[in-house]
């Protein structure tokens, strides 16, 4: 378990059935072994790091952070439970959609459960969306999940994402989907 220094916390949400979720910046020194464990499991195949050594995962994330993408770790009760990447969608995906001011891209990887907890994944996913929209400049979240990743499609649609079209990226065929702030809030109400 890791303890979070209060100045590192960027966002906090209390979920009665889970506890307090804290989101903080990724710290490769502290988080590498956990991320390495996650991305090397079959459920994380869409991250493209199966069978990767820790050094490969570290170098991949060092490059991701150098590119301007931000990465965050979510913790519940001091335990790392999810990874979020926030990237410049207008830069990364401009060939595939008409970008607007206030767009941001997002990737999420949730830890494999030790034991099933009802609502765990949705609680984390909706908390990440609230975290992103807590920045007043962000008006729309853009995602491009692999077309084969059925589990993330269910979460995206539950959160209000609208699926527009399939796109061919260098490493996958993906769905391009968007969720505006109002769409997310409407989805939470329904």
Secondary structure, DSSP 8 states (H G I E B T S, - for coil): -----GGGEEEEEEETTTEEEEEEE--HHHHHHHHHHHHTSGGGGGGS-TT--HHHHHHHHHHHHHTT-EEEEEEETTEEEEEEEEE-HHHHHTTTS---TTEEEEEEEE---SS--TTHHHHHHHHHHHHHHTSTT--EEEE--BTT-HHHHHHHHHTT-EEEEEEE-SS-EEEEEEEEHHHHHHHHH-
